[in-house]
Amino acid sequence: MRIFFVLLVVFCSNAGIAQVKPIMTTTIKIPQAQCLQCKSRLEYQVKRLDGVLEILVNYRKGEARVKFLTDRTDIEQIKTMISNTGYDADDVIANPDAYNRLPLSCKKQSDKGGHTK
């Protein structure tokens, strides 16, 4: 009887472990995100991606901290979503069409946009 109980406990504990979802948190550099408008635009778009649990854009540092489920999405898909929103994300360049739709204040200073510091 004790062996059965021990096997039951081991089986139940393994079943509980197998259901843990792999979560990853990473930081992505978005140097062009410099205002609240950029922050809200990026957070809205990236949260729509399946598997993204949380995104916090720090526009003062020009970066975003993203928490996501690795079995549903990956860092490259997140960077692509940021690029499709019109912003550079680490080594991924902004989608030109999306970048052109951004307001002037959210564009790069080389394009006569951006904020003065």
JOHU-V771364 format. One record per backbone hydrogen bond with DSSP energy under -0.5 kcal/mol. NH is the residue of the N-H (numbers start at 1). CO is the residue of the C=O. If there is no record, write none. Layout:
BEGIN
NH,CO
NH,CO
END
This chain:
BEGIN
5,1
6,2
7,3
8,4
9,5
10,6
11,7
12,8
13,9
14,10
15,11
16,12
17,13
18,14
19,15
19,16
20,17
24,68
26,66
28,64
30,62
33,30
34,32
39,35
40,36
41,37
42,38
43,39
44,40
45,41
46,42
47,43
48,44
48,45
49,46
52,49
53,51
53,67
54,67
56,65
58,56
58,63
59,57
61,58
62,58
63,58
64,28
65,56
66,26
66,64
67,54
68,24
69,51
70,22
70,68
72,69
73,69
78,74
79,75
80,76
81,77
82,78
83,79
84,80
85,81
85,82
86,82
86,83
87,82
89,92
90,29
92,89
93,91
95,83
99,95
100,96
101,97
102,98
102,99
106,103
107,104
111,108
112,109
113,108
114,104
END
